[in-house]
Amino acid sequence: MISIPHKAKQFLVLLVKLLIVGGAFYFIYNQLANNDKLDWQKFLVLFHKNQSVSGISFILLLSVLNRLFEILKWKYLVSYLRPISLSEATKQVLAGLTAGLFTPNGVGEYAGKALYFDKKETKKIVFLNLICNGIQMILTVIFGVFGLLYFNAQYNVITQKSIAILFGICFLLSVALFFSKKVNIKGYSIEKLIHKINEIPKSIHQKNMLLAILRYLVFSHQYYFLFLAFDVDLPYLILMSVITSVYLLASALPTFQFLDFAVKGSVAVYFFGILGVNEWVVVFVSTLMWFLNVVLPVIWGSYYVLNFKPKTAL
């Protein structure tokens, strides 16, 4: 086996760090500077008209809570292996977010978090991250389905026949999953996965569920309050049904984190277009959500990436 000199290893680690951080900042700049749908003059006019220190502080607070709940989820889940401090959990979550920025569906996040643990714990960390993200996805589906049904009941976007077919397909898939839970694929099965999940104490699952619900309510209502700030005057239930529908449909599409606002924005443009909301308002709100909840944490996470010291040799 070829041995890599220590200085060469240090250089490779530094190069990987710079590539991650440099790539993250390049993608952020590119999306903000070269998006021709962002009319900054309209934004500044509306901002000066509605600017409020308390309003801006409230929106920023929601961003902090959004990320804090995610950090607490990770802290409690990792406690299944060993206790970690809030600052350590913050470091792992933000560094993972930065590493996953330009990977498909944020898969780099899994590797980013795993690097903070011993190599023998990698599978367990990936599994815990899957649990952490999985509960958030389940809530997105549940709230999204109810939101989509409510919105459709008001505006008949999808026919009743199509809804019946979709629910029929979902039912058949659920039945197929139930009967195939013992089928092994390379040593893995749904039954084994359920068993692994049940090994985690119920108290941790309960905390994970509560924090996931709080996080969903925070970022969905942050979306809601931003639309109010942009003078979008729609009934609460209609606006929230569109927001939950957008998150559901956008989450079902494979994408990169740095394109997240573009995907959600395009889905939102369609739904809010039905309600007569200006396209530029929808694009700006989606971009602000991305900036507040992805870009700002990534800037912070870049510090942790640059200061990361690997536990094992490369």
N, C-alpha and C positions, 0 to 999 in steps of 0.2 A: 504493500500500500504506500502511495506517495505521501511523504510528509511535507506539509506546507509550513514554511518559516513563520515564526510568531509575528514579525513585522508585516509580512504579506497578509496574514489573517486579519491584523488590525486594519490594514488598508482596505481589505475587502469589506469588512464590517462598516467602516466609514463610508465607502463607496455606496453600499446598499442603503445606509441611512440617508445620504445626500440624494440618492435617486428617489427614495420614497418621499422625502420632504420637498425636493425640487419638483417632482412630478405632481404632487398634490397642489403646490402653489401655481404651477403652470396651468393645470386644468381649471383651477378656481378663477385665475385671471382671464383665461381664454373664454370661459362661459360668461363672465360679467362684462368684458370689454367688447366682445364680438357678437353679442346677441342683438340682432336688429329689431327685435320685438320690444326691447326695453327703451321706452321713451323717457329719458332721465329728466327732461324739462317738465313734462307733465307731472312726474313724480315730485319734483322740487316745488312746483306750484301748490300741489295738494298737501305736501308736507308742511310748507310754511303756513298754509291755511289752517291745518288741523293739529299743528305741533303742540305737544303738551308734555312737560317734564314727567308728570305723574303717569301719563299714558305710555310714554316710551319706557319708563321704569317698570311698569306693569308687564309690558310685552317682554322685556329683557328678563324679568323675574320668572316668567313662564318658561323661557329657554333654559334658565338655570335649573328650575325644578324638573324639566323634561330630562336633562342629562343627569341630575342628581338621583332621580328615581331609577334610571338605568344603572348607575354606579352602585346604588344600594342593592338592586337585584343581583348584580354580579358578586358583590361582597357576601351576601347571604348564601348564594349558591356555592361559592368557593369554600365557605365555612364547612361544607360537607367533607372537604379534604383536609383543610387546615384554616385556622382563623387568619384573616388579613385585615389590615387597618383600612380606614376610609381613604387615606391618601394613597395607599398602595392600589386599592381598587380603582381610584380615579386615574392613576397612572396607566394601569392596564387597559381600562376602557377607552381612554382618549388615544393612547398609542395604537390600540387595535383599530379604532375608527380611522385614524390617519393611514395605517397600513392597508386598510380595506377600501380606501377612497376610489382607487382606479382599478379594482379587481371586480370580476363579474359577481353581482349580488353581494358584494362586500365580503367574499370568502377570505380575503387577506386578513380580516379581523380575527378569524379563528387562529391563524398562524401567529399573528401579532400578540395575542394574549398568551398563547402556549409558550412563547419564547421566555416568558417571565417565570416559568416553572421548570422543574427537572424534566429531562427527556422522557423518563419512564412514566410521567404523568400526562403526556401529550394527549393520549386518547381520552382520558377522563376530562381534561380541560375542554377539548373539542366537544365532547358530549354535553358538558355543563353549559357551554355557549349555545349549543343547539337547543337546550331546554330554555335558556334565557331568551333567545330569539323566537323560539317556537310558540311560547305562550303569548308573545306580542302579536304573532301572526294569527293565532287562533282568535284573539280578541278583534283583530282587524277584520277577519272574516265574519264573525258574529255581528259586530256593530255595522259592518258594511252591508251585509245581507238585509238586515232590518231597515237600514237607511235607503238602500236601493228599492226595496219593496214599497216603502212609504213614498219615495219620490215617484216611482212608477205609478202608484195609485192616484197621484195628483196629476201627472202629465202623460201617462200612457206611452212611455218610450218603448217598452217591450210588450208584445201581445201576451194575453193570458195563456195562450197555447205554448208560446216559447218558454214562459216561466214554468209551466207544468213539465215540459220536456227537460229543462235544466234540473228541476228537482228530482225528476225520474232518473236522470243520469247520475246525480249525486247519491241517490238511494242505492242504485245498482253498484256504484263504486264502493260505498260503505259496506254493502253485503259481501262484495268480492274481497275487500280487505279483511273482513271478519273471518271468512273461511280460509283465507290464505295466511293467517297470522302465524301458523306453525311452519310455513314453507321457509326453508333456509336458503339464503343466497350468500355464498362465501362465509358461512358460519354465522350470519346475521338473520334475524327474523323479527317480525312485529312483536311476537310473544316475548322474545328476549329483551327487546327494547322496553316493553311495558314493565318487565321484571326489574330492569335497571332503573327505570324511573321510580318504581315503588321502593327501591332501596334507599332513596333519598328521604329523610324524615318529613312527615306531613307538615310540620311547623315551617320548614323551609319552603315547601310548595305553596303554603298559604301566604307567606310573606311575598313570594314571587308573584303570585296571582294578584294580591292587593296592590303591589307597586306597579305591576303591568297595567292594571285598570286605571290607577291614578295617572300614570304616564300617558295613556291613551286619551284620557279626559283633558289633560293639560295641553298636549300638542294639537288636538282637534279644536279645542276652544281658543287656542292661540291663533289658529287659522281663522276662526270665527271673528275674533276681535280685530284682526287685521282687515278683514272685509268691512267691518263697521267703520274702521278708521279711514277707509277709502270710500266712504259714503255709500256703501251698498246696503240699501234698506229693504231687507227681506224678512219674512217671519222666521223665528228661531228654528222651528222644526224643519222647515224647507231648507234653510241654509245648512243646518247640521246634517240633514239627510244627504245633501250633495257632497259635503265634506267627507262623510264616512264612506260614501259610494266611490269617491275619487281615490281614497286611500286603499279601498278594497281592489279596485280595478288596476290601479297603478302598481300595487304590490304583487299582482298576478303576472306582471310583465317582467321578463328577465332584463336587467339593466345594470349599469355601473353607478356607484354612489355619486360620482361627480356629475352624472346625467339625471340624477333623481328628480331635481326640480323641473327639468325639461319634460320628463315622462309624466309627472304629476300635473305639470302645467298644461300639457296638451290634452290630457283627460279632463282636467278642470275646465278648459276652454270650451269643450264640447257641452258639458253639463250646464255650466253657467251661461253659455250662449243661449240655451233653451229658456233661461230665466231673463234674458236680455241684458246681462252684465257685460260691460265693455271688455274686449279681449285684453287690452293693455293692463287693465286693473287686475285681471286674473293672473296674467303673466308676472306682474310685479309682486303680487301677494305670494305666489308660489316661489318666486326668486327670494323674497325676504325670508320665507319659512326655511328655505334651503340655506341661506346665509346665516341665519340665527341658530339653526339647529345642526348644521353640518360644518360650515366654513369656520365659524368661531371656535367650536370644539377642536377642529383639525389644527387650527393655528396654535392652540394650547397644546394639543397632542404632539405637534411637531417638536416641541421642546423635549418631551419625554423620549421621542424616537431618537433625537440627536444625542441624548444623554444615556441611551440604553447600553447596558453592558451585558453581553451574552453570558448565560450560566455555563454553557458548554462550548467547546471549541467547534469552529465551523469545519 
